[in-house]
Amino acid sequence: MLGAARLLFILFVVLTIVYVSLSFYSRSVRRQKLEDQYHHDGMPGDKETFIREGLEEYDGSVRRKLIWGVYVIPLTAIAILIYVTNFM
């Protein structure tokens, strides 16, 4: 049991690093798309305000929530594997 707890702790640390990296990458890609859209469409108004509003909208989007799959899928797979190994 101690081995499984250690494995899950290390996995959680690694998945946190992956999650933070994906989060920063995804946000930077979205920011770049908003900047390109601002310049391509010739939007009136302040560029920073347009980008800030676009990123606020992005924070509530489904794609941002799907990054949480970084945690859910591997931990669920390991839990199922441990269950099947020990109880079946």
DSSP file (Angstrom, degrees, kcal/mol; ACC not computed):
  #  RESIDUE AA STRUCTURE BP1 BP2  ACC     N-H-->O    O-->H-N    N-H-->O    O-->H-N    TCO  KAPPA ALPHA  PHI   PSI    X-CA   Y-CA   Z-CA
    1    1 A M     >        0   0    0      0, 0.0     4,-2.0     0, 0.0     5,-0.2   0.000 360.0 360.0 360.0 -36.5    0.0    0.0    0.0
    2    2 A L  H  >  +     0   0    0      1,-0.2     4,-2.3     2,-0.2     5,-0.2   0.865 360.0  54.3 -66.0 -35.3    2.9    2.3    0.8
    3    3 A G  H  > S+     0   0    0      2,-0.2     4,-2.4     1,-0.2    -1,-0.2   0.900 108.0  48.8 -64.1 -40.9    4.3    1.7   -2.7
    4    4 A A  H  > S+     0   0    0      2,-0.2     4,-2.6     1,-0.2    -2,-0.2   0.891 110.7  50.7 -66.6 -39.1    1.0    2.7   -4.3
    5    5 A A  H  X S+     0   0    0     -4,-2.0     4,-2.2     2,-0.2    -2,-0.2   0.907 111.4  48.1 -65.0 -41.4    0.8    5.9   -2.2
    6    6 A R  H  X S+     0   0    0     -4,-2.3     4,-2.5     2,-0.2     5,-0.2   0.916 111.7  50.4 -64.4 -42.7    4.4    6.8   -3.2
    7    7 A L  H  X S+     0   0    0     -4,-2.4     4,-2.7     1,-0.2    -2,-0.2   0.927 111.3  47.9 -59.9 -46.3    3.6    6.1   -6.9
    8    8 A L  H  X S+     0   0    0     -4,-2.6     4,-2.5     2,-0.2    -1,-0.2   0.874 111.0  51.2 -65.3 -36.7    0.5    8.3   -6.8
    9    9 A F  H  X S+     0   0    0     -4,-2.2     4,-2.1     2,-0.2    -2,-0.2   0.941 113.2  44.1 -64.9 -47.1    2.4   11.1   -5.1
   10   10 A I  H  X S+     0   0    0     -4,-2.5     4,-2.5     1,-0.2    -2,-0.2   0.913 114.3  50.7 -63.6 -42.3    5.1   11.1   -7.7
   11   11 A L  H  X S+     0   0    0     -4,-2.7     4,-3.0    -5,-0.2     5,-0.2   0.903 108.4  52.3 -61.4 -41.7    2.6   10.8  -10.5
   12   12 A F  H  X S+     0   0    0     -4,-2.5     4,-2.0     2,-0.2    -1,-0.2   0.898 109.9  48.7 -62.2 -40.7    0.6   13.7   -9.0
   13   13 A V  H  X S+     0   0    0     -4,-2.1     4,-1.9     2,-0.2    -2,-0.2   0.934 114.0  45.8 -64.6 -45.8    3.8   15.9   -9.0
   14   14 A V  H  X S+     0   0    0     -4,-2.5     4,-2.3     1,-0.2    -2,-0.2   0.919 113.0  49.9 -63.8 -43.5    4.6   14.9  -12.6
   15   15 A L  H  X S+     0   0    0     -4,-3.0     4,-2.8     1,-0.2    -1,-0.2   0.839 107.5  55.0 -65.6 -32.2    1.0   15.5  -13.7
   16   16 A T  H  X S+     0   0    0     -4,-2.0     4,-2.6    -5,-0.2    -1,-0.2   0.911 108.4  48.2 -65.5 -41.7    1.1   18.9  -12.0
   17   17 A I  H  X S+     0   0    0     -4,-1.9     4,-2.2     2,-0.2    -2,-0.2   0.921 113.7  47.2 -62.9 -43.8    4.2   19.9  -14.0
   18   18 A V  H  X S+     0   0    0     -4,-2.3     4,-2.8     2,-0.2     5,-0.2   0.914 112.3  50.6 -63.5 -42.9    2.5   18.6  -17.2
   19   19 A Y  H  X S+     0   0    0     -4,-2.8     4,-2.6     2,-0.2    -2,-0.2   0.926 111.1  47.0 -62.3 -46.0   -0.7   20.5  -16.4
   20   20 A V  H  X S+     0   0    0     -4,-2.6     4,-2.4     2,-0.2     5,-0.2   0.909 113.5  49.2 -64.0 -41.6    1.1   23.8  -15.7
   21   21 A S  H  X S+     0   0    0     -4,-2.2     4,-2.4    -5,-0.2    -2,-0.2   0.937 113.5  45.5 -62.6 -47.3    3.1   23.5  -18.9
   22   22 A L  H  X S+     0   0    0     -4,-2.8     4,-3.0     1,-0.2     5,-0.2   0.882 111.8  53.3 -63.4 -37.9    0.0   22.7  -21.0
   23   23 A S  H  X S+     0   0    0     -4,-2.6     4,-2.3    -5,-0.2    -2,-0.2   0.939 111.5  44.0 -63.8 -47.6   -1.9   25.5  -19.4
   24   24 A F  H  X S+     0   0    0     -4,-2.4     4,-2.2     2,-0.2    -2,-0.2   0.913 116.1  48.3 -63.9 -41.9    0.8   28.1  -20.1
   25   25 A Y  H  X S+     0   0    0     -4,-2.4     4,-2.3    -5,-0.2    -2,-0.2   0.939 112.6  47.2 -63.5 -47.4    1.2   26.8  -23.7
   26   26 A S  H  X S+     0   0    0     -4,-3.0     4,-2.2     1,-0.2    -1,-0.2   0.896 113.0  49.0 -63.0 -41.0   -2.5   26.8  -24.4
   27   27 A R  H  X S+     0   0    0     -4,-2.3     4,-2.4    -5,-0.2    -1,-0.2   0.886 110.7  50.2 -66.6 -38.5   -3.0   30.3  -23.0
   28   28 A S  H  X S+     0   0    0     -4,-2.2     4,-2.3     2,-0.2    -2,-0.2   0.880 109.8  50.8 -68.7 -36.4   -0.1   31.6  -25.1
   29   29 A V  H  X S+     0   0    0     -4,-2.3     4,-2.2     2,-0.2    -2,-0.2   0.920 111.8  47.8 -64.2 -42.6   -1.5   30.0  -28.2
   30   30 A R  H  X S+     0   0    0     -4,-2.2     4,-2.2     2,-0.2    -2,-0.2   0.901 110.6  51.4 -64.3 -40.8   -4.9   31.6  -27.5
   31   31 A R  H  X S+     0   0    0     -4,-2.4     4,-2.4     1,-0.2    -1,-0.2   0.914 109.5  50.3 -62.0 -43.0   -3.2   35.0  -26.8
   32   32 A Q  H  X S+     0   0    0     -4,-2.3     4,-2.5     1,-0.2    -1,-0.2   0.900 109.6  50.8 -63.4 -40.4   -1.3   34.8  -30.2
   33   33 A K  H  X S+     0   0    0     -4,-2.2     4,-2.5     2,-0.2    -1,-0.2   0.893 110.0  50.1 -63.8 -39.0   -4.6   34.0  -32.0
   34   34 A L  H  X S+     0   0    0     -4,-2.2     4,-2.3     2,-0.2    -2,-0.2   0.902 110.9  49.1 -65.9 -40.6   -6.3   37.0  -30.4
   35   35 A E  H  X S+     0   0    0     -4,-2.4     4,-2.2     2,-0.2     5,-0.2   0.920 112.2  48.3 -63.7 -43.2   -3.4   39.3  -31.4
   36   36 A D  H  X S+     0   0    0     -4,-2.5     4,-2.8     1,-0.2     5,-0.2   0.910 111.9  49.5 -62.5 -41.9   -3.5   38.0  -35.0
   37   37 A Q  H  X S+     0   0    0     -4,-2.5     4,-2.5     2,-0.2     5,-0.2   0.899 109.5  52.2 -64.1 -40.3   -7.3   38.5  -35.1
   38   38 A Y  H  X>S+     0   0    0     -4,-2.3     5,-1.6     1,-0.2     4,-0.8   0.923 116.1  39.3 -61.8 -45.4   -6.9   42.0  -33.8
   39   39 A H  H  <5S+     0   0    0     -4,-2.2    -2,-0.2     2,-0.2    -1,-0.2   0.878 117.3  49.0 -74.3 -37.3   -4.4   42.9  -36.4
   40   40 A H  H  <5S+     0   0    0     -4,-2.8    -2,-0.2    -5,-0.2    -3,-0.2   0.911 116.9  39.6 -70.0 -42.9   -6.1   41.0  -39.3
   41   41 A D  H  <5S-     0   0    0     -4,-2.5    -1,-0.2    -5,-0.2    -2,-0.2   0.581 102.3-129.1 -84.9 -10.0   -9.6   42.4  -38.7
   42   42 A G  T  <5 -     0   0    0     -4,-0.8    -3,-0.2    -5,-0.2    -4,-0.1   0.944  33.7-161.3  62.3  48.2   -8.4   45.9  -37.9
   43   43 A M      < -     0   0    0     -5,-1.6     2,-0.2    -6,-0.2    -1,-0.1  -0.324  11.1-126.8 -65.4 139.5  -10.4   46.1  -34.7
   44   44 A P        +     0   0    0      0, 0.0     2,-0.1     0, 0.0    -1,-0.1  -0.524  68.4  36.6 -79.9 156.3  -11.1   49.5  -33.2
   45   45 A G  S    S-     0   0    0     -2,-0.2     2,-0.3     4,-0.0     3,-0.0  -0.411 102.0 -22.1 100.7-175.5  -10.2   50.2  -29.6
   46   46 A D     >  -     0   0    0      1,-0.1     4,-1.9    -2,-0.1     5,-0.1  -0.534  45.9-148.1 -77.8 131.1   -7.4   49.2  -27.3
   47   47 A K  H  > S+     0   0    0     -2,-0.3     4,-2.4     1,-0.2     5,-0.2   0.914  97.5  51.7 -64.6 -44.8   -5.5   46.0  -28.2
   48   48 A E  H  > S+     0   0    0      1,-0.2     4,-2.7     2,-0.2    -1,-0.2   0.866 109.0  50.7 -63.5 -37.1   -4.8   45.0  -24.6
   49   49 A T  H  > S+     0   0    0      2,-0.2     4,-2.5     1,-0.2     5,-0.2   0.915 110.4  49.7 -66.0 -42.6   -8.5   45.3  -23.6
   50   50 A F  H  X S+     0   0    0     -4,-1.9     4,-2.0     1,-0.2    -2,-0.2   0.921 114.2  44.8 -60.3 -45.0   -9.5   43.1  -26.6
   51   51 A I  H  X S+     0   0    0     -4,-2.4     4,-2.4     2,-0.2    -2,-0.2   0.912 112.3  51.1 -68.2 -42.7   -6.9   40.5  -25.6
   52   52 A R  H  X S+     0   0    0     -4,-2.7     4,-2.0     1,-0.2    -2,-0.2   0.914 112.2  46.7 -61.5 -43.6   -7.8   40.6  -21.9
   53   53 A E  H  X S+     0   0    0     -4,-2.5     4,-2.0     1,-0.2    -1,-0.2   0.888 112.1  51.1 -65.8 -38.8  -11.5   40.2  -22.6
   54   54 A G  H  X S+     0   0    0     -4,-2.0     4,-1.9    -5,-0.2    -2,-0.2   0.889 111.0  47.7 -64.7 -39.4  -10.7   37.3  -25.0
   55   55 A L  H  X S+     0   0    0     -4,-2.4     4,-1.9     2,-0.2    -2,-0.2   0.839 108.9  54.0 -72.0 -32.6   -8.6   35.6  -22.4
   56   56 A E  H  X S+     0   0    0     -4,-2.0     4,-0.7     2,-0.2    -2,-0.2   0.904 110.4  47.1 -65.2 -40.1  -11.3   36.0  -19.8
   57   57 A E  H >< S+     0   0    0     -4,-2.0     3,-0.7     1,-0.2    -2,-0.2   0.885 110.7  53.1 -65.9 -38.5  -13.7   34.3  -22.2
   58   58 A Y  H >< S+     0   0    0     -4,-1.9     3,-1.8     1,-0.2     6,-0.4   0.847  97.3  65.7 -65.1 -35.1  -11.2   31.6  -22.8
   59   59 A D  H 3< S+     0   0    0     -4,-1.9    -1,-0.2     1,-0.3    -2,-0.2   0.797 105.9  43.3 -60.2 -28.3  -10.8   30.9  -19.1
   60   60 A G  T << S+     0   0    0     -3,-0.7    -1,-0.3    -4,-0.7    -2,-0.2   0.357  93.6 113.4 -96.5   5.6  -14.4   29.7  -19.0
   61   61 A S  S <> S-     0   0    0     -3,-1.8     4,-1.1    -4,-0.1     3,-0.1  -0.239  76.3-116.8 -79.4 166.9  -14.2   27.6  -22.2
   62   62 A V  H  > S+     0   0    0      1,-0.2     4,-1.9     2,-0.2     3,-0.1   0.864 111.1  61.5 -68.4 -37.9  -14.4   23.9  -22.5
   63   63 A R  H  > S+     0   0    0      1,-0.2     4,-0.8     2,-0.2    -1,-0.2   0.892 102.3  51.4 -59.7 -39.8  -10.9   23.5  -23.9
   64   64 A R  H >4 S+     0   0    0     -6,-0.4     3,-0.6     1,-0.2     4,-0.3   0.882 110.5  48.9 -63.9 -37.8   -9.5   25.0  -20.7
   65   65 A K  H >< S+     0   0    0     -4,-1.1     3,-1.3     1,-0.2    -1,-0.2   0.781 100.4  65.5 -73.6 -26.3  -11.4   22.5  -18.6
   66   66 A L  H >< S+     0   0    0     -4,-1.9     3,-1.9     1,-0.3    -1,-0.2   0.745  85.7  71.6 -68.4 -21.5  -10.3   19.6  -20.8
   67   67 A I  T X< S+     0   0    0     -4,-0.8     3,-2.3    -3,-0.6     4,-0.3   0.805  82.6  71.5 -63.3 -26.4   -6.8   20.1  -19.6
   68   68 A W  T X> S+     0   0    0     -3,-1.3     4,-1.9    -4,-0.3     3,-1.8   0.708  77.2  80.0 -62.5 -16.8   -7.9   18.7  -16.3
   69   69 A G  H <> S+     0   0    0     -3,-1.9     4,-1.6     1,-0.3    -1,-0.3   0.702  74.8  75.5 -60.2 -18.3   -8.0   15.4  -18.2
   70   70 A V  H <4 S+     0   0    0     -3,-2.3    -1,-0.3    -4,-0.2    -2,-0.2   0.862 107.2  31.2 -60.1 -35.0   -4.3   15.4  -17.5
   71   71 A Y  H <> S+     0   0    0     -3,-1.8     4,-1.7    -4,-0.3     5,-0.3   0.897 120.1  49.3 -87.1 -46.1   -5.2   14.5  -14.0
   72   72 A V  H  X S+     0   0    0     -4,-1.9     4,-2.3     1,-0.2     5,-0.2   0.918 107.8  49.2 -67.5 -48.2   -8.4   12.5  -14.3
   73   73 A I  H  X S+     0   0    0     -4,-1.6     4,-2.3     2,-0.2     5,-0.2   0.941 114.6  40.7 -64.2 -52.0   -7.4   10.0  -17.1
   74   74 A P  H  > S+     0   0    0      0, 0.0     4,-2.3     0, 0.0    -1,-0.2   0.922 117.4  48.2 -65.1 -40.5   -4.1    8.7  -15.7
   75   75 A L  H  X S+     0   0    0     -4,-1.7     4,-2.3     1,-0.2    -2,-0.2   0.887 113.1  48.3 -67.3 -37.1   -5.3    8.5  -12.1
   76   76 A T  H  X S+     0   0    0     -4,-2.3     4,-2.5    -5,-0.3     5,-0.2   0.911 110.8  51.3 -66.4 -42.3   -8.5    6.7  -13.1
   77   77 A A  H  X S+     0   0    0     -4,-2.3     4,-2.3    -5,-0.2    -2,-0.2   0.905 111.7  46.7 -62.2 -41.5   -6.5    4.3  -15.2
   78   78 A I  H  X S+     0   0    0     -4,-2.3     4,-2.7     2,-0.2    -1,-0.2   0.908 111.1  51.6 -67.9 -40.7   -4.1    3.5  -12.4
   79   79 A A  H  X S+     0   0    0     -4,-2.3     4,-2.3     2,-0.2    -2,-0.2   0.915 112.1  46.6 -62.0 -42.1   -7.0    3.1   -9.9
   80   80 A I  H  X S+     0   0    0     -4,-2.5     4,-2.9     2,-0.2     5,-0.2   0.913 112.1  51.1 -65.4 -42.4   -8.7    0.6  -12.3
   81   81 A L  H  X S+     0   0    0     -4,-2.3     4,-2.4    -5,-0.2    -2,-0.2   0.916 111.5  46.9 -61.6 -44.0   -5.4   -1.2  -12.8
   82   82 A I  H  X S+     0   0    0     -4,-2.7     4,-2.2     2,-0.2     5,-0.2   0.912 113.8  48.8 -64.2 -42.6   -4.9   -1.5   -9.1
   83   83 A Y  H  X S+     0   0    0     -4,-2.3     4,-2.9    -5,-0.2     5,-0.3   0.943 113.4  45.4 -62.1 -48.7   -8.5   -2.7   -8.5
   84   84 A V  H  X S+     0   0    0     -4,-2.9     4,-1.2     1,-0.2    -2,-0.2   0.900 114.3  49.6 -64.0 -40.6   -8.3   -5.3  -11.3
   85   85 A T  H  < S+     0   0    0     -4,-2.4    -1,-0.2    -5,-0.2    -2,-0.2   0.895 121.5  32.4 -65.1 -40.8   -4.9   -6.6  -10.1
   86   86 A N  H  < S+     0   0    0     -4,-2.2    -2,-0.2    -5,-0.2    -1,-0.2   0.803 128.2  30.5 -90.9 -29.6   -6.0   -6.9   -6.5
   87   87 A F  H  <        0   0    0     -4,-2.9    -3,-0.2    -5,-0.2    -2,-0.2   0.393 360.0 360.0-117.9   4.0   -9.7   -7.9   -6.6
   88   88 A M     <        0   0    0     -4,-1.2    -3,-0.1    -5,-0.3    -1,-0.1   0.405 360.0 360.0-120.2 360.0  -10.3   -9.8   -9.8
